[in-house]
Amino acid sequence: MKNCITKLLPVLLLLETCVPIPVPAQTDSQIKAIMTVVGASTEEELDEQEVEGFMHYISHPLEINLAGRRLLLSSGLLSRYQVASLEDYRSRNGDVLSFTELAAVEGFSPEYVSALKHFVSLRSNSPPGALSGESSRSSQELLAMAGIRGGDFRYGTKYKFLAGDKAGLSAALKGPGISWSMDAFLNGRKYPGTVVIGDYNLRFGQGLALWSGLSLTGFSSSSSFSRRPTGLSPSYSWSGTGTHRGIAADASFGRWTVTAFMSLPGLRNICEGKDDSVKILPGASVSWYGHSGQVSLTAYGVRERGKLSSDFRWNRKGRDYFGEAAYDFHGKGLGAVAGVSVPVGEDWRISSVIRRYPSGFDPEYSGAVKSWTKNSDEKGIALGVERYGMQMTADLAVKDSDSSRRQCKLFLKFPFQLSSSTLMTFRITERYRPYEEYLKYRTGARIDVDWCGTGISARYGESEGEAWKARFRLEGLLCRSLAGLTYVELGRKASGYSAYLRGTVFFVDNWDDRIYSYERDAPGSFNVPAYYGRGYSLSAVGGGRLRFGNKKVKTLKAYFRVSTVRYPFMSEPKPARMEAKVQVMFTL
């Protein structure tokens, strides 16, 4: 521990001298908003890179009145239908000047707008009833992080420069196993198009052929039944893991968008000093989209390795129809996925999806909906019902190569509004595999009780403003044996700072029964440890913000996290683990 303090002392001294007031850490409302956009039912279903991408828009909100179509689409916050509907509304009524007005635009529900508030800005440079031009406002951001986990010293730094939506540059470095990421992009104005060099994301169709980034392995809310394609977009990631490294470009011609890329698999490993060889992976996509939908054709690969896919998405009066079929040249198999999501009455929504991925179907670069961990050797059907915060889904799947290997997943989430400031949420999950001898059933039950001093609701989440907060969780899991976890968290969220304390007790005797539990962290980081053994953990996390400057506003933010996990309740001793982290972010 003395070693840890010695390594962290320079960073702590920097914070002491530069930050007279403490900055806000990850909030529950932000994480809930990310879950709403991607379709996750719990924090544990998210991943670090996806959270990092959305945190970019929390610190740099997407200005939907000033951003061009390309930026609106590549953000991942809006579907093509929502973008087209927003453009049509603005052409007739001018800029959107309130979130109440945005909720009245076709394709935007009040619940979704409530989530979007965290990521978008309604800034306008025109009078009411008129359209604004595209923004050219520049920003810079520098982030540094240092921490100790066990005996390992971890560090990282990231720089980002954005010239509105015209151009941008970002670079990141993370250790101790050195990994780095870099990307630069340029958007055309006279001839709409984008060029990206470095690390970039490719997300087309329903993800059956080409998808980089988060891909859920379960069905919960209506958003989890389909994918929201964003095409080509820069990475902005700490390490670029899961993205493509190379060069890519797209261009728009009216309603058509053409994308071409040259990815270099293996280059990332070589750049980080690992043994590998550089391969060449070219590809292209052609998309047409109108007010109510889009159709795309995508192909990539060399020689016999690659895929060709066709996809569609159509939305009419809240009804969403989507699908994709892809042929794998190597496995010589045809995979397909199709679904629908429709409103029933004013409050209900029903979603369904069917899929079949042959046993020889190559799962690499795929991210379509699935029940197992890969887009291969699977066929199944899922059905979901949703109303406000209540969700029920059922998923039946079977291995394509062996019909005896079947699986059924059930999910139920039900919130109870105990008072205007207290919300209780029940979650029940069941996974049944009749072919498993010891792990046939995996039954989980969880109760969350959230209290927020300014108010909280099942439909819209926490109310804005400074507040004291508390959360209690009780979770049980029955698989190989009985496992359990419970924690209590208390905190304070204010406009310039936030701080949280958490205490957790757990008993998990088998690794197959491990329980994943999200832990609050600094923005851009994401922490979901697997609890195994018998013991307890304590953690404290918080941060603050300092604004200064005259004509140009500068912001200095600092975050900290300290935690310990100990195992005093085990018959065989297990070493304790400790972690300390500080993170500094400077924005201009």
N, C-alpha and C positions, 0 to 999 in steps of 0.2 A: 504493500500500500504506500510505503514511503517513496518507492520508485514512481508510482502513479502521480503522487502529488508533485514530485520534482519535475516530471515531464509537463504537467499541466500548469505549473506556476507561471511561466511566461504569458500564457494565454489569459489566465485569471488576472494577472497584473494589467494586461492590456484592457480588459473589460473594466477594471476598477478605475483606470485613468480616463477612459473614453466615454463611459456611459454613466452619467449622473443619476439617471432614473432607470429602473429596470425596464422586456418587450413581449405581445401576446403569443402564447404557444398554440399548438394545434387545438382547435375547439371542437366540441361535439357537433355543433351546427355545421361546421365546415365539412367534417367527415360524413355527416348524414347527407349533405348536399352532394358530395362525390358519389355516395352509394346510390342516390336517386338517379343521377345521370347515367351511371354504368349498369344499374340494375342489380346491385348487390343487396343482400338482405342483412348482412352483418359486416362489421369492420374487418373481420378475419378473412373475408373473401377477396379483399383488395390486395394489390401488390405495391411495392415501393415506387417503381417507375411510374405507374399510373397516378398514384397520389402526387408524386413530384410534378407531373405534367399539369395537373389541375391546380396545384399550389401556385404555379406560375401565373394563372389567371386571377388568383386571390390577391397577389401582390401587384399584378398588372392587369386590371379588369379589361375584358373585351368590350370595346366601345361599339355597340351594335348599331348606333346611328352614324358612325364615322368609318367603320371597317368595311372593306370591300368584300365582295362575295367569296373570294378565295379564302380570306382569313376567317370568315364566318364558318365556312365548310370545314377547314382544316383544324379548327379549334377542338372538335370533338364534343362540343356542347350542344350543337343543333343538328338536326337531321336535314337532309336536302329539302324535304318538304317544308320544314320550319323556316329555312332560309328563304325559299321561294315565296312562302306566305308572308314573311316579314318584308321582303322587297316589294311585293304587290301592295301591302298595306301602306308602306311609306310612300310609294308612288302616288297613292290616292289621298293620303291624309297628312303627309309630312312625317317628321321624326316622332318616334315614340318617347314621350316625356314623363311617363310614370309607369311603375310596375303594374298598377291596376289596368292601365291601358294595354300593356303588353299581354296581360292575361286574357284580354278580349280579342286578341289576334288569333285567327284560326290556326290550330295546331299547338297552341300554348295553353295548358291547363293551369289553374291557380296553384296547384301543388308543384308543378314543374317550375313555374315562375318563382315560387318561394325558394327553390333550390338555386335557380339561376342568379338570384340576387347576390350570391357570394362571388360570382365569377364575371359578371357583366356590369358595364356602366352605361347610363343613359345620357351621357354628356352630349350636348348639341351646340353647334355654332350657328344655328339658324333660328329665325323667329318661328313661333307655332304655325303649323300648316305648311312649312317649307322643308326641303331636304338639305342636309348638310353634305359638304364634300368629304372626301376621305382624309383621315388624319395623317399628319406627318410628324407628330410629336415624338421626340426621341427619349430614350431612357437607358440608364446603365445600372448594373447591379453587380456587386462583388460579394461573394460569400466565402467564409472560412470556417472550418469545423475541426475540432480536435477532441479526442476522448480516449478513455482507458476502459477496456473490457477484459476482465481477468488480468492477464499479464501482457496483453497486446495493446500497443499504442496505435490508435487509428486517427487518420487525418484526411482532410480533403479541402479543395478550394474550387470555386466555380466563378467564371466571369461571363456576363451576358450583356450585349449591346443591341438595342433595337432602334432603328430609324423609322418609327411608325410601323406600317406594314410594308414598307418599301424594301428594307434590307435588314439583316441581322447577323450576329456572330455570337457563338457561345463556345466555351471551352471549359472542361472540368478534369480534375485529377483527384484520385481517391486511393488511399493506401490502407494497410501495409502491402498487400499484394497489389502492386501498382496497376491501376486501370485508369484509362483516360478516354475522353470523348470530345469531339470537336465537330461543329457544323457551321456552315455559312450559307445564307440564302439571299436571293435577290428576286424581287417581284417586279415584273414589267407593268407599265401603266398604259402606254400607247398600244402595245401588243400584250394583252393579259397573259401572264405566265409566270412560272417560278423555276428557278434553278437552285438546287441544293447540293453542296459538296460536303462530304463527311458522313456523319451518322444521321439517318432519317427513318421515319416510319412509313410503311406502306400498308394501307387498310382498304381493301376493295370488297365489294359485294357483302356477303354474309360470312366472309372469312374462310370459306372452304378452300380456296386456292392460295390466297395471299393475305396474311394478317400478322402484324407485329404488335406486341404488347399484351395487355391483360386479356385473358380468355377464361370466363367463369366455367366451373365444372358442376354447376347446379342451377336449378331454376327457382326463382323466388318472385320478384316483381315482374310486371309486364315488360319492362325494359330488358330483362335478362333473356327473353325469348328470341331476340333478334340482335343484329349488330348494326351500328351506326357508322357506315363507311366515311372516312375522312380523306381518302386518297393519299397524296404525298404531303408530308409535314416534317419540319426539322425535329430533332430528338430533344434537345434541351436537357439531356439526362446526365447524371453523375458519371455513369460508366458506359452508357449506350447499350448495355446488355439487352439482347432481344431485338435490337434494331438492325438495320442494314447499314453497311459502311461502303461508300463508293460515291457515285454521282447519279443524280436523277433530275428530271425536268418535266414540267407539264405546260400545256398551252390551251387556252380556251378560244373557241370559235363559235360565238353565239351560244347555242344550247349544248355544244359539244365540248368535251375536255379530253385531250390526249395526253397520256403520261408515258414516259419511257425512262428506264433506269438500267444501271449497270452496277450490280452489287458484287462485292468481292469477299465471299466467305473465306474465313481463315486469316484475313488481314488483321483483324482485331487481336487474335492470339499472337501473331508474329510481332505486332507493335508492342505487345506486353511481355515479350521475351519468351513466349511459349513455342513449343515445336508444332508446326503446322505448315500447310502449303496453301498458297493463294489460288483460289478457284475463280471462275468467271460465271456470273449468273445474270444474264440479260433478261429483260422483260418489258412488257408494254400493256397499257389498258386504254380502252376507248369507251367513254361514257356519254350518254345523252340524258339530259334531265329537263323536265318541265315543271309546271306548278304543282302537279299532283304525283310526280314520281320520277323514276330514273331507270335506265337499262344500261348495262355495262358488259363489255367483253374483255377478258384479261388472259394473258398468256405469259409464261416465263419458262426458262430452262435452256439446257444445251443437250444436243444429241437425244438420247432416250429419256433423260431425266428432266421432268418438268410437268406442267399442267396447263390445261386450257379450260377456262370456265366462262359461263354466262350467268348473269344475275339480274334480278329486277326488284323494284320496290315501288309500290303504288299506295297512295293514301287518299281517301275520299271521305269527307265528313267524319273524321276521327277513326275510320276503319283503315287498318294498316295491313297490307298484303306483301309478302316478301318471299324470296327464294333464290337458290343458286344451284347449278349443276356443274360439276368439274370432272374432267377426264384426266387421269394420271397416266402419262405415257410409259413410266417405268413399271408400275404395277398393273397396267392395262385394265384399270377398273374405273367405273363411273360412280362418283359420290354425289349425293343430292340432299338438299335440306330445303324445306318450305314451311311457311307458317302464316298465321293470321292473328291479329289483335284487334278486338272490336269492343266498342262501348255498349253497355246494356243499360238502358235508362239513363239517368243523370249521374249516377254515382259508381256504377259497377263497370268493370272491364274484364273480359275473358280473352285469354291468349292460348294458342296451341301451336305446336311445331312437331313435324315429323322429319326424320333423317335416316340416311343409310350410307355408311362408309364401309366399303368392302375391306376384307382382311389384308389385301395387298395395297390398299390406298396409302400413299406416303403422307404421314402427318406433319412433316417438316414444313414450316412457314404457314401452317394452317391455324385457325383460331375460331372455327365455327362452334355453335352450341353442341354440347356433348354431355354424356353422363360419366364416362370413364375419363382418364387423363389425356387421351390422345384422340385425334380425329381419324381413327382407323379401327377396323374390325368391330363395328357397332351398328345397330339399327334400333330405332326406338321412337316413342311418341311421348309428348309431355303436354299437360293441360294445367292452366293456372287461372285463378280467380282473384281479383283484387278490388278492394273498396277502401279508399283512404289509406290508412296504415295497415289494414287487415289484408293478409296474403295467404292463399292456400295453393299448393302445387302438388302434382303427382307426375312422376316420370317412370316409364317402363322401358327397359332396354335389354337387349340380348346380343351376345357376341355373334357376329356374322359367320364366323368359322365354326362355332360350336353352340347350337341352340340350347344346350343344357346349362350353359353359363348365362344365367339371367339375373337381373337386378331390378329392384323396385326402390325408388326414393320418394319419401313423402315429407312435406314441409308445411308447417302451420305457424303463422305469426299473428298474434291477436293483441292489440293494445286496449287498455282500459283507462279511461280518463277519471282518476280518483278525485282530482280537484283541478282548478285552473292552473296550479303550479306543480302538480304531481301526476306523473304518468307511469303506469305499470304495463310492461310488455311481456307476454308469454311467447316462447318459441319452443316448438316440438319438432324434432327431426327423426326420421326412421330410414335406415338403409338395410334392405333385406337381400341377402345372396344365398339362395338355397344350396348352391354347390360348395360353399365354404363349410369346413368341418367345425372350426372353433369360432370363427368370426361371422357366423351366419347373420346375426342381428347386431346392429349398431344403433342404439336408441339414445337420443339426447333430449334433455329438457332444460330450459333456462328461463329465469325470471329476472328482469331488469326493472328497478324502480328508480326513476329519475325525478329529481326535484330541482326547480329553477325559480329563483326569487322573483323574476319578472314575468313568469308564466311559461307554460309549455303545452303543446297540443299534439295529438297523434297525427293530425293532418299536416300541420305546418312547422312542427318542431318548436325550438326555443324562440321566445320573444327576444328582440334586439335590446341592447342596453346593458349597463353594468348590473351584475347580479352575483349573488352567492349561489353555489351549485352543489349538489350531492348526487351520488349514484351508488346503488347497492345491487350487487349481482350474486345470484345463487345458481350454479350450473351443475348438472349431474350427467354422467355418461355410463351406459351399460353396454359393454362389448365383450372383451375377454373376461373382465371383472368389473366391479363397480368403482367409478372414479368420480371425484368431485372437486369443485373450486368455488370459492366465494371471495368477494372483495368489497371494500368500502372506499369510496373516493370523495374527498371534499375539496372545494376550490372556489376561487374568486376570479371572475372575468370582468375587466374594466376596459376603458377605451385606450389606455396607455400601457397596461400590464395585465398579466394573468399568472396565477400560481395554483398548483394542484398537489395534493398529497394522497397517496394510495397505499392501502395495506391489503395483501392477498394471502389467503391460506389455501393449500391444495393437498390432495392425496390422490396419487395416480401410481398404481403399483406395476402396471404393464405399459410398455411402449406403444402397443396397439391401442391403448385407451388414452393416449396423450390428449390434452386439452389445449387448444390454441386460444389465447386471449390478447386482444389488442391493448397496447400500452401507449399512452399519450407521449408524444415526442415533439421535437422542433419541426417547423414546416420544412418540407423537402425530404425529411426522414420518415421512415415508417417502421414500426416495431411490433411484430406479432410473435412473441416467443411461444414455444411449445413447453407446457408445464408437465414434468415427469418426476416422480418421486413423492416424498412427503415433507412438506416444509412450509415456509412462508416467504413472502417478498415485500419489500418496502421501497417506495419510489417517490421522488419529488421532481416536479418539472414546472418550468415557468419562463417568463421572459418579459421584455419591455421594449418601448419604442421612444426614440428621441428625434424630434423634427427640428431642423435648423436651416438657415439660409434665407436669402431675401428674394431675388427674382426667381431663382431656381430652388425648389424645395428639395432638401436632402433629408434622408431618413437613415438613422443608424438603429439597427435592431440587434438585440442580443438574447440568446436563449441558453438555458442550462437544463441538465437532467442528471440526477444521481439516483442509483438504485442498488439494491443488494438482494440476493436470493440465498436463503439458508435452508438446511435440511436437518433440523434437530430431532425430527420424529421418526427417523429411519434407524433400523437395527444395525445396518452397515453404514459407516460414515461416508458422507459424500461432500466433497469440498464446496465451500461457499463461493459464490460469484459476485463480483462488484463491478459497477460501471459508473463512469463519470464522463460527462460530455458538455462542451460549451460550443456555441455556434454564433458567429457574428455576421451580419448582413448589412451592407451599405448600398443604398439606392439613391440615384440622382435622376 
